[in-house]
């Protein structure tokens, strides 16, 4: 299986099709293989520079484009959340699945990291591990916590557009749907709320929160009309063409959009969650609202829970040991 939400998260998926087209990347976390366990410090001897190489590239990318931190975090989430054991005969790439289409970014950063790693220690560090490390570094570089990343994932040799469509939570998901998606991969309600906190950085297109614009979906009785009206203005500007309006973006956390903090949860309590699935955490379910309130009051608790949830999500691997491969190029199987 795989992947985040995150994290992520989302979490984020590298497509796994066999293709000569540069449009494909690999889905790297696929199922469960208990014959092999992820390990800390796996590359200490085989590629001691691995984590510093990843950090350097992520640091440079985020310095040029602060939004890239959220994009790399999301790649890891989407990569881990899909069980791509279906449709392997057709190799249907996951980048074209509705949750991913025209929304995933950062592939060129992963390409650069992998190229650098291959020049230093060929066929040693998997693309899946690169994503996990890059997600951690993205959080840290925007002011969030850091954690040790377990490593030893292998890159898969199959892809499933159908699995990505079914497994990845959509922006209009209710709490019940979110919980079902997370429970399907062994994660809990607390993981839902903690990993959703990844939306404290990043942006989303108008098409992702159109139901918030039309009726304030997800907010329950506490709809923030001023906030909804500001979104309506952004997404219906007469200065934009229809195409440009659809592609317009808004910050997921309008308060501190480039800082990883607990402001996202404060926004939810004031009815300013951008995605319907975000606002639902405060407006649809009392249990999730209580967790939101806890994170508003205690940012340290959020950081600790987020780290623990990222480790759990990153452990959702199924290509380890003697299965899968270590890609030389993350866009193609070897």
N, C-alpha and C positions, 0 to 999 in steps of 0.2 A: 504494500500500500504505500502510503506515503505522506505526505507532506503536511499551507498557514499558511497559520494561519496562519511576524508574525511578525507564525507565526504567524497569522499572521495570520493576520496576519497579517499573510496569509501572506498572507501566508505568502499561487505563483507557480507557474509550471513551465519547465523547459520541455519542449515537445520532443517526442520520441520517435518520429517517423524515420524510415530509411529512405533517404532522398538525396539527390544531388543539388537540391535547392537550398540556398542559404536561409530560406524562410523557416527551416525546421530546427528545433532544438529538442533536447531529450527530456522525457519525463523520467525522473531518476529515483524516486522512492516508490516501490511497488509491492507491498504485501508483507509477509512476515517469514523470516527464516531464523528459527531459534538456534540453529547450529553455529551461529556466529554472532558475537556481541559487539556493539559499538564500544569504542575505547577512547579514553582521554590520552592526549599526547601520542597519538598513533604515529605521527610523522616526525617524532623527535629525532630519530636516527636516520630514517629514509629520506626525509625532506625537511630539515630543520628550519629552513627559511619560509616554509609554506604560509604560515599565518602572517608573517610580516609582509610577504608579497601581497597577500589578499588585502591586508589593512592599508598598505600604501596606495594601491589602486582605488580602493573604496574612498579613502580620504581625498585623493585627487578628484575623483568623480563628483563627490558631494561638494567640494569646494567650488567646482565649476557650475554645478547644477544642484542646489540644495534639495530639490524634489527627488533626486536620485536615491537618497537614503530610503525613502518610502517605497520606491519602485523595487529596489533590491530586496527589501524586507518582504514585499508582496510576492516576489518570485519564489522565495523559499516556502512561503505558506502554500502557494498554489502547487508547487512541486510535491510537497509532502501530503497533500490532501486527496490525491487521486490514486485509486487502485487501477493501474492500467493493464490489467490482465485480460481485458476484453478486446475484440477487434484486432488482434495482433496480426491476423492474416492480411488485413488491408492497410495496416499502419496508418490509421487516420490520425493526423496530427492534432494535438490538443490546443494549439494556439488559435485555431479557428472555432473552438467551442464558445458558445455565447458568453460565459463568464470571463473569457480571456480575450475575445476578439477586439482588436483596436484599443486594448487597455493595458497590456503588459509592456513594460519598458525595462531597459537596462541590459539587454542581451549583449550589446557591444562591450559593456564593462566586463561581463563574464568572459567574453571572448578574449579580451586583453589579459585578464588574470590567468586564464588557462594557457594562453600562449607563453606567458612569462614562466609559469610553473613548468611547462613542458621543456623549456630551454634549460631549466635548472635541474629538474628531477623528472625525466620523462616517464609517462605512464605510471605515475605514483599516486597523485591526488585526484580523486574523482570530481566530476562536475557537481555532483550532489553535495559533496563535502564543501566545495567552493561556495555553493549557495548558502549553506548553513553558517559558514564562517562570515561571509559577506553580510548576512542578515544581522548577526550579532554586532559586527563592527558598525553597521549603519545605525543601529540603535545607540550605541555608545557615542558615536561621533555627533549625534544630535542631542546629547545631554542625558541619555537614558542609561540604564544599568548595563554591565557587562557580565558575562558568564563563560564558563568553560564549555566548549563545544565537543561533544562526543563525535568521533569520526570512524570511518570504516565502511561508509556507504559505497555501493557500486552503482554505475550508471546502467539503466535498463536498455533493452533492445526491442521494445514494443511501445505502442501508443494507443490511446483510446479516447477519441473525441467524445464518445457517448459517456464514458466514465467521468470525464472532466465536467460534462454538462450536468450529470446527475450528482456528482460529489461536492462540487464547489458551491458554497452558499452564495445566493444572489443578493443584490442590494435591496430587494423588496421583501426579503425573508422575514417571517414572523419569528418570535422567540421559539415557538414550537418547532419550526422548520430548522432554525439554527441549531437547536439542541439535538434534533434528529441527525443532522449532518455530522455534528461533533461526536455524538454517541456511536455513530456507525464506525468511527475510527478509534474508539476507545477513550475519547476525551469527555470531560464533564461540563456541567453548567458553569462552574467557576472558570473553567478554561475558556468557555464562550465569552464571558465578560472580560476576563483578563486579556485574551488575545485580541479582542475587539479594540482594546486600548491602543493597538498599533495605528489606529486611525487618528491618533494625536498628531501625526505627520502625514503629508501627502495631499493629493487633490483628486477630485472625481468629476467626470463629465456630467453635463446637464441631463443626458439620457439616463444616467444612473440614479438620479433622484427626482425624476419627473413626477412621480406620484406625490412627493412632498410638495411640489409646486402646485399641483392641481387640487390637493385636498389635505395636505399636512399629514399624510399617512404615517403611521407608526407612533404618533405622538399621544394617542389617547385623548383625554379631555384637556390636557395642558398644552395646546398648540400655541406656539409663539408666532402670532400673526405678523409682527414686524420682520421676523427672520424669514418667514415664508415669502413675504412680499419682496424682500431683498433678493431672494433667489429667483422669483418671477421676473424681476427687473433684469437681473443678470442674463437669464436664459431667453429673454424675449426682446432683447435690445434691438431697436429699429436700425441701429448702425451695423448690425450683423446680418449676413446672409443666412438662409435656412441651414446650410451646411455648417457655417461658422457658429451659429447658435447651438447646434447639436454638439459641436466639439468644444464649446466653451467650458471652462473648468472653474470649480470653486474649492476653497480650502476645506478639508475635512474637519479641521479645527481652526476656526477663524480667529481665535484668540492668540495662539502661539503656533502657527502653522509649520514652523521649521524646528520646533523644540519638542523633544520627547519628554512629556510630562503628564500630569493628571488633569490638565485643562479639558481634555476631551470629555471626561465624566462630568465636570462642572457644566459644560455645554449641554449635556443630555438633560440635566435637572432643570435647565432654563429653557428647554424646548428647542435647542439649537443644534441638535444632531443632524448632520447633513443627509446621510442615507436613511431611508425608512428602517432598515435593519438595525442601525445604530440607535435611533430614537426609540425603537421598540423596547430596548433594554430598560429604559426608564418609564415607559408609558404602558406597557402591555402585561408585565409580569412582576408581581411583588417581590419574588425572590431575587430576580436579576436587579431590580431597583435597589434592594438592600445592599447588594454587592457594589453597585455604582456609588451609593452614598458612602460606603466604607472607603472606597478609593478616593472620593472627593476629600474626605476628612484625613486620610492617611496615605500620602504619596509613597512612603516607604513600603507600605503593605502592597500597593499596586506594583511597585518595582519587583518586589520579592515574588509575588504571584505570577507576574509576567515572565520572569526568568524561569520559574519552575514549569510554567505552561509551555514555553518555548523548548525547553529540554524534552518535555514529554512529546510535543509535536514532532520535534526533530528525531525522536526515537522511533517514529512510525515508518520504519524502513523494511523493505522486503527484498532488496537486491544487495546481498552481502555474501561473504564467504566465497564459494565457488560459482555463484550465479552472477549474471550481469558482467560488466566490464568496466574498465577505466578508460573513458573516452580520451583520445588524443585531441579531438576537436569536439566541443560540446554540441555543435550543430549536426553532427553525423555519428552514426555508429561506426566502429572501426572497420 
